[in-house]
Amino acid sequence: MKFLNSLFFLPVLFIACTPAEEAPANDSPSLPNIIFILADDLGYGDLSSFGQTNFQTPNLDRMAAEGMKLLQHYSGSTVCAPSRSALMTGLHTGHTFVRGNKEVRPEGQYPLPDSIFTLPELLKQQGYVTAAFGKWGLGFPGSEGDPNNQGFDQFVGYNCQRLAHHYYPRYLWDNQEKVIFEENQGFDKGNFVPNYIQERSLAFMEAHQDEPFFLFVPTPIPHAELIAPDSIMDKYRGKYLPEHVYEGYDEGEKYRNGPYESQQESHAAFVAMIEILDRHVGQIMDKVTELGIEDNTLIIFSSDNGPHLEGGADPDYFDSNGPLKGYKRDLYEGGIRVPTIARWPGKIKAGSSSNHISAFWDLMPTLAELIGAKVPEGLDGISFLPTLLGEGQQQVHPYLYWEFHERGGRIAIRKGDWKAVKYNHLKEPEAPFELYNLAEDIGETNNLAPMHPDIMEEMNTILKGARTESEVFRFGAR
C-alpha cells in the first residue's frame, strides 16, 4: 500500500520503537494484574466525580473514592486511532506510526507494522497473558496491525472503527473467527453487543485469575450511534427535555454499515449509555474483589478523546466538557484532556487526586517500571508510577505535543502551565500560535501570545524538533 506523505514538509525520519533487548519471561506470582478501561468519546465533565450534575456515575465515583483522580491527564489524540496508537506505543503523535483515522475497506483501519513494539508485547515478554475486548482500529483483520499480531493473546470485539458505531452489529471478531449474531440480522435488535463483550471480559478474568494478566477494555461507549436497550432507556425518557432529535440512516445499504441510525430521544439515550458504561466498570471492580485479586490488581479508567458532536450527541446540554473549551477533533483542552482514574487498594491512596501532567504515551513506561521491565529506547512517555504510589521522585515532561491532520491541520504544545495551539497549520504553516496560561485560564479564553514573544519563540523551537516524518492519515475520522 502506498505511503501517504505528510503535509508538514519536515525531514523524513521513521522511528521504530523496538526494545533494546528482549526481556526474559517473568512468571513471578507477585506481578500485578493490569486492567485498562478505555471509554470512547467520554468528556472530561461526563463523570459525577469530575463535576457532572445532570446524571450520576456511581461506580466510577466509587472507583475515584477508592483510588486517585488524575486531573491533568491527556489522551493520545483528539480522534480514535492515533490516540490508541499513542497508548499502545508510548509515542506521541509527532512520532507514533498511526496519526489519523485512515480506513481500509471493506473493514478496518491502516495497520501498525510489525516493526512497532507495543505495550502488550512488552507485557507478554514479562509473562503476562494479554487480551483486548472492545474496539480496536489499528489494523484490519489478518493484517500486521491485527490485535493478535500486536501482542494480544485474545481479542473479542470490533476490529473496525466504522462498524463499532453500531451496538447491535451483525457480527464481531473472536481472534480470527467471526461471531455471527443471528438475533441482529437485518433490522433485528436482539443482542446489545457491549453486554456480550463485557461478559467475555469477565470470563477472561475468571479464566486467568491465577496468572498475571493484562486486560484492555476499549469499550465503544458512549460513541455514537446513541442507542441503548429499552429496559434502560425507559428510566430516562422524558427526563432530559427538550429532547434532541437526530435523523439518521434507517434503511438501505448504509444501515449498520457506518452511518448512525435515527434517535428521537438522544438525551435519554446518552444517559442510558453512560449508565451501561458505569455499570460495566462496577462489574469489573466487583469481579476483581470476588476473585480475591483486588490487592494485586491495578485498574485504570480513561477516555480516548473529548466528547463528540455526532449522531445526536449534545455535549453542551450535559456540560460534558466541564470547564474546558472544545470537543473531539479540537486540540483545545476539551478535545484532549480526559477523565482518568487509577485504583489499586493498598497501593494507591484512596480518595486522592493529582495534578501531575501526564498523557497516554506515559502508560508503557509506567507499567514497565511497575513490573521491572526494561523500558524501550526512544519513547516519548515517562513513568508516572511515583505519582500513583506516592513514592520516589516524579519526573516531569519538558513538553507535551499533539498534531492532527484534519480540518486544515492542528497543533498543540503544553509546557508547564503554558499551552500553545495552532489551527489551519497545513494551509498557513507560518501562522502564529495562540497561547494560554492554563493555571489561570483553564477555559483557554485569553490569548496571551502578543504579550509573551519569548514563550512563543520557545514553542516554535519545540515544534521544529517535536516530530518526525511518517505516514499521515488525514481522512475518514471516526
Summary of the structure (lengths in Angstrom):
residues: 478
radius of gyration: 21.1
end to end distance: 21.2
largest distance: 63.0
contacts: 1713
relative contact order: 0.20
helix: 26%
strand: 17%
